[in-house]
Amino acid sequence: MRFLPAALVLFTTLTLQAEGPPVLRHSPEFVVKYPNGSQMLLSSLRGKVVGLLFVHTTCPHCQRTSQVFTKLVQEYKPRGFEAVDVAFNTMANIYVKDFVRDYAIGYPVGFAAPDDVLNYMGFSVMERYVVPQIVWIDRQGNIREQTPPMGDEKLLQESHWRNMIETLLKEPAEPAKHVPAKTTTSAKRPKSAS
């Protein structure tokens, strides 16, 4: 009997780990602007697993992370993975082209206003945060994980990123639809002769 509570905790932990990460919230719409004047709506990537990176173009951690994500996009894009960088440092709109060229980033890199990024992340403008900030969005447009404001070393490792991609790619693009059970109709009674 002494082992029953421990066994229950272990079973619950293993069961939760077997499932994918929980849905934190549905991803709100977000507009990514590009230096050429075009824009992309985040919702246009629905049906794909998305790694959304909020970066500063001058941040060495962001530069390295984006280089690793370039490798991940090359490997996982055929299976439905997309990455997008959104630079939000001062004058990011000017630095994006150089960032892409200098660090050989092989996927879309745009920019947005800091207030728009903080609003999307759910951070207060008074709150301190680190970069990069990474948001994982599933095929249905749900945010499944995001780094906390002050970061988390475990969430900023390539092994974790690969695990997130693999886990989310295994999930269906659309939620399972409820199929109503067939109802049987009773046989019609013959009309009685009057």
C-alpha atoms as an extended CHARMM CRD file, in Angstrom:
* protein
*
       194  EXT
         1         1  MET       CA              0.0000000000        0.0000000000        0.0000000000  PROA      1               0.0000000000
         2         2  ARG       CA              2.9030000000        2.3640000000        0.6270000000  PROA      2               0.0000000000
         3         3  PHE       CA              3.9140000000        2.1240000000       -3.0190000000  PROA      3               0.0000000000
         4         4  LEU       CA              0.4690000000        2.8390000000       -4.4580000000  PROA      4               0.0000000000
         5         5  PRO       CA              0.7470000000        6.6790000000       -4.3420000000  PROA      5               0.0000000000
         6         6  ALA       CA              4.2350000000        6.5680000000       -5.9070000000  PROA      6               0.0000000000
         7         7  ALA       CA              3.0330000000        4.1950000000       -8.6250000000  PROA      7               0.0000000000
         8         8  LEU       CA              0.0800000000        6.4720000000       -9.3500000000  PROA      8               0.0000000000
         9         9  VAL       CA              2.3480000000        9.5190000000       -9.6940000000  PROA      9               0.0000000000
        10        10  LEU       CA              4.7080000000        7.5970000000      -11.9930000000  PROA      10              0.0000000000
        11        11  PHE       CA              1.8190000000        6.3300000000      -14.1330000000  PROA      11              0.0000000000
        12        12  THR       CA              0.3340000000        9.8390000000      -14.4360000000  PROA      12              0.0000000000
        13        13  THR       CA              3.7120000000       11.3220000000      -15.3440000000  PROA      13              0.0000000000
        14        14  LEU       CA              4.3750000000        8.6880000000      -18.0190000000  PROA      14              0.0000000000
        15        15  THR       CA              0.8860000000        9.0720000000      -19.4330000000  PROA      15              0.0000000000
        16        16  LEU       CA              1.2600000000       12.8370000000      -19.7230000000  PROA      16              0.0000000000
        17        17  GLN       CA              4.6830000000       12.4810000000      -21.3360000000  PROA      17              0.0000000000
        18        18  ALA       CA              3.2920000000       10.0470000000      -23.9160000000  PROA      18              0.0000000000
        19        19  GLU       CA              0.9260000000       12.7300000000      -25.1900000000  PROA      19              0.0000000000
        20        20  GLY       CA              2.0740000000       15.8370000000      -26.9980000000  PROA      20              0.0000000000
        21        21  PRO       CA              2.4920000000       19.1370000000      -25.2090000000  PROA      21              0.0000000000
        22        22  PRO       CA             -0.7610000000       20.7830000000      -24.1020000000  PROA      22              0.0000000000
        23        23  VAL       CA             -2.5110000000       23.4790000000      -26.0770000000  PROA      23              0.0000000000
        24        24  LEU       CA             -1.7160000000       26.7670000000      -24.3830000000  PROA      24              0.0000000000
        25        25  ARG       CA             -4.0460000000       28.8410000000      -26.5500000000  PROA      25              0.0000000000
        26        26  HSD       CA             -5.0790000000       29.3420000000      -30.1420000000  PROA      26              0.0000000000
        27        27  SER       CA             -2.5160000000       31.4230000000      -32.0000000000  PROA      27              0.0000000000
        28        28  PRO       CA             -3.8380000000       34.9180000000      -32.6160000000  PROA      28              0.0000000000
        29        29  GLU       CA             -3.3040000000       36.4340000000      -36.0410000000  PROA      29              0.0000000000
        30        30  PHE       CA              0.1000000000       37.9800000000      -36.5390000000  PROA      30              0.0000000000
        31        31  VAL       CA              1.4610000000       39.9680000000      -39.4660000000  PROA      31              0.0000000000
        32        32  VAL       CA              5.0740000000       39.4410000000      -40.5080000000  PROA      32              0.0000000000
        33        33  LYS       CA              6.4540000000       42.2820000000      -42.6470000000  PROA      33              0.0000000000
        34        34  TYR       CA              9.2760000000       41.8080000000      -45.1340000000  PROA      34              0.0000000000
        35        35  PRO       CA             11.8670000000       44.3370000000      -46.3220000000  PROA      35              0.0000000000
        36        36  ASN       CA             10.4850000000       44.1860000000      -49.8930000000  PROA      36              0.0000000000
        37        37  GLY       CA              7.1600000000       45.5890000000      -48.6380000000  PROA      37              0.0000000000
        38        38  SER       CA              5.2280000000       42.3110000000      -48.6880000000  PROA      38              0.0000000000
        39        39  GLN       CA              3.5070000000       40.8080000000      -45.6580000000  PROA      39              0.0000000000
        40        40  MET       CA              2.5530000000       37.3410000000      -44.4950000000  PROA      40              0.0000000000
        41        41  LEU       CA             -0.2890000000       36.3940000000      -42.1950000000  PROA      41              0.0000000000
        42        42  LEU       CA              0.7340000000       33.7300000000      -39.7160000000  PROA      42              0.0000000000
        43        43  SER       CA             -2.5790000000       31.9880000000      -40.3610000000  PROA      43              0.0000000000
        44        44  SER       CA             -1.4110000000       31.2960000000      -43.9350000000  PROA      44              0.0000000000
        45        45  LEU       CA              0.7970000000       28.5500000000      -42.4640000000  PROA      45              0.0000000000
        46        46  ARG       CA             -2.1300000000       26.6390000000      -40.9610000000  PROA      46              0.0000000000
        47        47  GLY       CA             -1.7810000000       22.9380000000      -41.6760000000  PROA      47              0.0000000000
        48        48  LYS       CA              1.9630000000       23.0870000000      -41.0310000000  PROA      48              0.0000000000
        49        49  VAL       CA              3.9950000000       22.7750000000      -37.8510000000  PROA      49              0.0000000000
        50        50  VAL       CA              5.5430000000       26.2010000000      -37.2490000000  PROA      50              0.0000000000
        51        51  GLY       CA              8.5850000000       27.2640000000      -35.2830000000  PROA      51              0.0000000000
        52        52  LEU       CA              8.0820000000       31.0170000000      -34.8220000000  PROA      52              0.0000000000
        53        53  LEU       CA             11.2580000000       32.7130000000      -33.6200000000  PROA      53              0.0000000000
        54        54  PHE       CA             11.2250000000       36.2480000000      -32.2650000000  PROA      54              0.0000000000
        55        55  VAL       CA             14.7990000000       37.4810000000      -32.5810000000  PROA      55              0.0000000000
        56        56  HSD       CA             17.0970000000       40.4570000000      -32.4550000000  PROA      56              0.0000000000
        57        57  THR       CA             19.3450000000       40.5660000000      -35.5080000000  PROA      57              0.0000000000
        58        58  THR       CA             22.3060000000       41.6420000000      -33.3540000000  PROA      58              0.0000000000
        59        59  CYS       CA             21.9280000000       38.8390000000      -30.7820000000  PROA      59              0.0000000000
        60        60  PRO       CA             24.5470000000       36.0480000000      -31.0680000000  PROA      60              0.0000000000
        61        61  HSD       CA             22.1350000000       33.4880000000      -29.5460000000  PROA      61              0.0000000000
        62        62  CYS       CA             19.4930000000       34.4340000000      -32.1140000000  PROA      62              0.0000000000
        63        63  GLN       CA             22.0060000000       34.2130000000      -34.9470000000  PROA      63              0.0000000000
        64        64  ARG       CA             23.0830000000       30.7160000000      -33.9130000000  PROA      64              0.0000000000
        65        65  THR       CA             19.5150000000       29.5650000000      -33.2740000000  PROA      65              0.0000000000
        66        66  SER       CA             18.4530000000       30.7410000000      -36.7300000000  PROA      66              0.0000000000
        67        67  GLN       CA             21.3640000000       28.8520000000      -38.3050000000  PROA      67              0.0000000000
        68        68  VAL       CA             20.2720000000       25.6540000000      -36.5380000000  PROA      68              0.0000000000
        69        69  PHE       CA             16.6710000000       26.2290000000      -37.6190000000  PROA      69              0.0000000000
        70        70  THR       CA             17.9260000000       26.5450000000      -41.2140000000  PROA      70              0.0000000000
        71        71  LYS       CA             19.2500000000       23.0010000000      -40.8800000000  PROA      71              0.0000000000
        72        72  LEU       CA             15.9740000000       21.8280000000      -39.2980000000  PROA      72              0.0000000000
        73        73  VAL       CA             13.9220000000       23.3730000000      -42.1260000000  PROA      73              0.0000000000
        74        74  GLN       CA             16.0520000000       21.5690000000      -44.7100000000  PROA      74              0.0000000000
        75        75  GLU       CA             15.4480000000       18.2890000000      -42.9080000000  PROA      75              0.0000000000
        76        76  TYR       CA             11.7790000000       18.6000000000      -41.9190000000  PROA      76              0.0000000000
        77        77  LYS       CA             10.1710000000       20.9180000000      -44.5120000000  PROA      77              0.0000000000
        78        78  PRO       CA              9.1640000000       17.9910000000      -46.7700000000  PROA      78              0.0000000000
        79        79  ARG       CA              7.1300000000       16.6130000000      -43.8520000000  PROA      79              0.0000000000
        80        80  GLY       CA              5.3200000000       19.8950000000      -43.1500000000  PROA      80              0.0000000000
        81        81  PHE       CA              7.5890000000       21.9830000000      -40.9030000000  PROA      81              0.0000000000
        82        82  GLU       CA              8.0700000000       25.7170000000      -41.4360000000  PROA      82              0.0000000000
        83        83  ALA       CA             10.1590000000       28.2210000000      -39.5260000000  PROA      83              0.0000000000
        84        84  VAL       CA              9.7540000000       31.9900000000      -39.5480000000  PROA      84              0.0000000000
        85        85  ASP       CA             11.9940000000       34.5450000000      -37.8660000000  PROA      85              0.0000000000
        86        86  VAL       CA             10.5020000000       37.8450000000      -36.7660000000  PROA      86              0.0000000000
        87        87  ALA       CA             13.1240000000       40.4620000000      -35.9070000000  PROA      87              0.0000000000
        88        88  PHE       CA             11.8880000000       43.1190000000      -33.5020000000  PROA      88              0.0000000000
        89        89  ASN       CA             14.9860000000       45.0030000000      -32.4200000000  PROA      89              0.0000000000
        90        90  THR       CA             15.4510000000       48.7010000000      -33.1690000000  PROA      90              0.0000000000
        91        91  MET       CA             15.6460000000       49.2590000000      -36.9410000000  PROA      91              0.0000000000
        92        92  ALA       CA             15.0850000000       45.5410000000      -37.5980000000  PROA      92              0.0000000000
        93        93  ASN       CA             13.5220000000       46.3930000000      -40.9550000000  PROA      93              0.0000000000
        94        94  ILE       CA             16.9350000000       47.6810000000      -42.0760000000  PROA      94              0.0000000000
        95        95  TYR       CA             19.0050000000       44.8340000000      -40.5870000000  PROA      95              0.0000000000
        96        96  VAL       CA             16.9410000000       41.8450000000      -41.7820000000  PROA      96              0.0000000000
        97        97  LYS       CA             18.5730000000       41.5720000000      -45.2280000000  PROA      97              0.0000000000
        98        98  ASP       CA             22.0810000000       41.6010000000      -43.7440000000  PROA      98              0.0000000000
        99        99  PHE       CA             21.0360000000       39.0980000000      -41.0460000000  PROA      99              0.0000000000
       100       100  VAL       CA             19.7710000000       36.6600000000      -43.6820000000  PROA      100             0.0000000000
       101       101  ARG       CA             22.8950000000       37.0860000000      -45.8400000000  PROA      101             0.0000000000
       102       102  ASP       CA             25.5130000000       37.0790000000      -43.0710000000  PROA      102             0.0000000000
       103       103  TYR       CA             24.1350000000       34.0140000000      -41.2680000000  PROA      103             0.0000000000
       104       104  ALA       CA             22.8380000000       32.1220000000      -44.3530000000  PROA      104             0.0000000000
       105       105  ILE       CA             19.2930000000       31.8340000000      -43.0050000000  PROA      105             0.0000000000
       106       106  GLY       CA             17.3520000000       29.5440000000      -45.3230000000  PROA      106             0.0000000000
       107       107  TYR       CA             13.7510000000       30.3790000000      -44.4640000000  PROA      107             0.0000000000
       108       108  PRO       CA             11.5900000000       33.5260000000      -44.2160000000  PROA      108             0.0000000000
       109       109  VAL       CA             12.8430000000       36.3270000000      -41.9710000000  PROA      109             0.0000000000
       110       110  GLY       CA             10.6620000000       39.3770000000      -41.4660000000  PROA      110             0.0000000000
       111       111  PHE       CA             10.1550000000       42.0170000000      -38.8600000000  PROA      111             0.0000000000
       112       112  ALA       CA              7.4860000000       43.4880000000      -36.5930000000  PROA      112             0.0000000000
       113       113  ALA       CA              7.1210000000       46.2550000000      -34.0450000000  PROA      113             0.0000000000
       114       114  PRO       CA              8.2150000000       45.3060000000      -30.5040000000  PROA      114             0.0000000000
       115       115  ASP       CA              4.7400000000       46.0980000000      -29.1170000000  PROA      115             0.0000000000
       116       116  ASP       CA              3.1380000000       43.6800000000      -31.6030000000  PROA      116             0.0000000000
       117       117  VAL       CA              5.5590000000       40.9130000000      -30.6010000000  PROA      117             0.0000000000
       118       118  LEU       CA              5.0720000000       41.4500000000      -26.8650000000  PROA      118             0.0000000000
       119       119  ASN       CA              1.3010000000       41.4870000000      -27.3320000000  PROA      119             0.0000000000
       120       120  TYR       CA              1.4120000000       38.2290000000      -29.3160000000  PROA      120             0.0000000000
       121       121  MET       CA              3.5940000000       36.5860000000      -26.6680000000  PROA      121             0.0000000000
       122       122  GLY       CA              1.3710000000       37.8320000000      -23.8540000000  PROA      122             0.0000000000
       123       123  PHE       CA              4.2350000000       39.7510000000      -22.2370000000  PROA      123             0.0000000000
       124       124  SER       CA              3.8230000000       43.0930000000      -20.5040000000  PROA      124             0.0000000000
       125       125  VAL       CA              5.8170000000       46.0070000000      -21.8980000000  PROA      125             0.0000000000
       126       126  MET       CA              7.1650000000       46.3780000000      -18.3500000000  PROA      126             0.0000000000
       127       127  GLU       CA              8.3790000000       42.7740000000      -18.2560000000  PROA      127             0.0000000000
       128       128  ARG       CA             11.9970000000       41.8100000000      -18.8770000000  PROA      128             0.0000000000
       129       129  TYR       CA             12.5880000000       39.1280000000      -21.5040000000  PROA      129             0.0000000000
       130       130  VAL       CA             15.4220000000       37.3970000000      -23.3190000000  PROA      130             0.0000000000
       131       131  VAL       CA             15.8220000000       36.5520000000      -26.9890000000  PROA      131             0.0000000000
       132       132  PRO       CA             15.3030000000       34.4020000000      -28.8810000000  PROA      132             0.0000000000
       133       133  GLN       CA             11.7220000000       33.6700000000      -27.9390000000  PROA      133             0.0000000000
       134       134  ILE       CA             10.3710000000       30.5520000000      -29.6520000000  PROA      134             0.0000000000
       135       135  VAL       CA              6.7120000000       29.6820000000      -30.1560000000  PROA      135             0.0000000000
       136       136  TRP       CA              5.6430000000       26.2340000000      -31.3780000000  PROA      136             0.0000000000
       137       137  ILE       CA              2.3810000000       26.1510000000      -33.3270000000  PROA      137             0.0000000000
       138       138  ASP       CA              0.6680000000       22.9210000000      -34.3160000000  PROA      138             0.0000000000
       139       139  ARG       CA             -1.0580000000       22.1570000000      -37.6280000000  PROA      139             0.0000000000
       140       140  GLN       CA             -4.3850000000       23.3720000000      -36.2470000000  PROA      140             0.0000000000
       141       141  GLY       CA             -3.0350000000       26.8090000000      -35.3400000000  PROA      141             0.0000000000
       142       142  ASN       CA             -2.6560000000       26.2140000000      -31.6050000000  PROA      142             0.0000000000
       143       143  ILE       CA              0.3110000000       27.4180000000      -29.5820000000  PROA      143             0.0000000000
       144       144  ARG       CA              1.6830000000       24.3030000000      -27.9420000000  PROA      144             0.0000000000
       145       145  GLU       CA              4.7480000000       25.7840000000      -26.2800000000  PROA      145             0.0000000000
       146       146  GLN       CA              6.5420000000       29.0720000000      -25.9310000000  PROA      146             0.0000000000
       147       147  THR       CA              9.6200000000       30.1000000000      -24.0410000000  PROA      147             0.0000000000
       148       148  PRO       CA              8.9600000000       32.0200000000      -20.8320000000  PROA      148             0.0000000000
       149       149  PRO       CA             10.0160000000       35.6910000000      -20.7560000000  PROA      149             0.0000000000
       150       150  MET       CA             13.3740000000       35.0070000000      -19.0960000000  PROA      150             0.0000000000
       151       151  GLY       CA             13.9870000000       31.8810000000      -21.1760000000  PROA      151             0.0000000000
       152       152  ASP       CA             14.5160000000       28.2710000000      -20.2230000000  PROA      152             0.0000000000
       153       153  GLU       CA             17.7650000000       26.5750000000      -21.1830000000  PROA      153             0.0000000000
       154       154  LYS       CA             16.0040000000       23.2240000000      -21.7610000000  PROA      154             0.0000000000
       155       155  LEU       CA             13.6850000000       24.8280000000      -24.3420000000  PROA      155             0.0000000000
       156       156  LEU       CA             16.5910000000       26.3920000000      -26.2290000000  PROA      156             0.0000000000
       157       157  GLN       CA             18.4160000000       23.2220000000      -27.2350000000  PROA      157             0.0000000000
       158       158  GLU       CA             18.4280000000       21.5010000000      -30.6160000000  PROA      158             0.0000000000
       159       159  SER       CA             17.3980000000       18.1740000000      -29.0860000000  PROA      159             0.0000000000
       160       160  HSD       CA             14.2700000000       19.8150000000      -27.6560000000  PROA      160             0.0000000000
       161       161  TRP       CA             13.4820000000       21.5030000000      -30.9880000000  PROA      161             0.0000000000
       162       162  ARG       CA             13.7710000000       18.1910000000      -32.8310000000  PROA      162             0.0000000000
       163       163  ASN       CA             11.5030000000       16.5510000000      -30.2740000000  PROA      163             0.0000000000
       164       164  MET       CA              8.8860000000       19.3020000000      -30.6840000000  PROA      164             0.0000000000
       165       165  ILE       CA              8.9900000000       19.0250000000      -34.4790000000  PROA      165             0.0000000000
       166       166  GLU       CA              8.7290000000       15.2240000000      -34.4340000000  PROA      166             0.0000000000
       167       167  THR       CA              5.9220000000       15.2440000000      -31.8560000000  PROA      167             0.0000000000
       168       168  LEU       CA              3.8370000000       17.8770000000      -33.6360000000  PROA      168             0.0000000000
       169       169  LEU       CA              4.3880000000       16.3540000000      -37.0990000000  PROA      169             0.0000000000
       170       170  LYS       CA              2.8970000000       13.0760000000      -35.8550000000  PROA      170             0.0000000000
       171       171  GLU       CA             -0.3690000000       14.8010000000      -35.0070000000  PROA      171             0.0000000000
       172       172  PRO       CA             -3.1330000000       15.1010000000      -37.6120000000  PROA      172             0.0000000000
       173       173  ALA       CA             -3.5980000000       18.3400000000      -39.5310000000  PROA      173             0.0000000000
       174       174  GLU       CA             -7.2630000000       18.5380000000      -38.5850000000  PROA      174             0.0000000000
       175       175  PRO       CA             -8.9640000000       17.4980000000      -35.3630000000  PROA      175             0.0000000000
       176       176  ALA       CA            -10.7260000000       14.1820000000      -35.4620000000  PROA      176             0.0000000000
       177       177  LYS       CA            -14.2540000000       14.7470000000      -36.6220000000  PROA      177             0.0000000000
       178       178  HSD       CA            -17.0740000000       13.2710000000      -34.6380000000  PROA      178             0.0000000000
       179       179  VAL       CA            -19.0060000000       10.8590000000      -36.8030000000  PROA      179             0.0000000000
       180       180  PRO       CA            -22.4780000000       10.3460000000      -35.4470000000  PROA      180             0.0000000000
       181       181  ALA       CA            -23.4930000000        6.7620000000      -34.9490000000  PROA      181             0.0000000000
       182       182  LYS       CA            -25.8900000000        5.4380000000      -37.5240000000  PROA      182             0.0000000000
       183       183  THR       CA            -29.3840000000        5.2940000000      -36.2680000000  PROA      183             0.0000000000
       184       184  THR       CA            -31.5480000000        2.4380000000      -37.2800000000  PROA      184             0.0000000000
       185       185  THR       CA            -35.0620000000        3.0800000000      -38.3280000000  PROA      185             0.0000000000
       186       186  SER       CA            -37.7370000000        0.6630000000      -37.4850000000  PROA      186             0.0000000000
       187       187  ALA       CA            -39.3350000000       -1.1480000000      -40.3620000000  PROA      187             0.0000000000
       188       188  LYS       CA            -42.4580000000        0.4610000000      -41.6310000000  PROA      188             0.0000000000
       189       189  ARG       CA            -45.6160000000       -1.2800000000      -40.6180000000  PROA      189             0.0000000000
       190       190  PRO       CA            -47.8700000000       -2.2580000000      -43.3980000000  PROA      190             0.0000000000
       191       191  LYS       CA            -50.9770000000       -0.1660000000      -43.5620000000  PROA      191             0.0000000000
       192       192  SER       CA            -53.9400000000       -2.0400000000      -42.3030000000  PROA      192             0.0000000000
       193       193  ALA       CA            -56.8120000000       -2.4250000000      -44.6170000000  PROA      193             0.0000000000
       194       194  SER       CA            -59.8910000000       -0.6710000000      -43.3930000000  PROA      194             0.0000000000
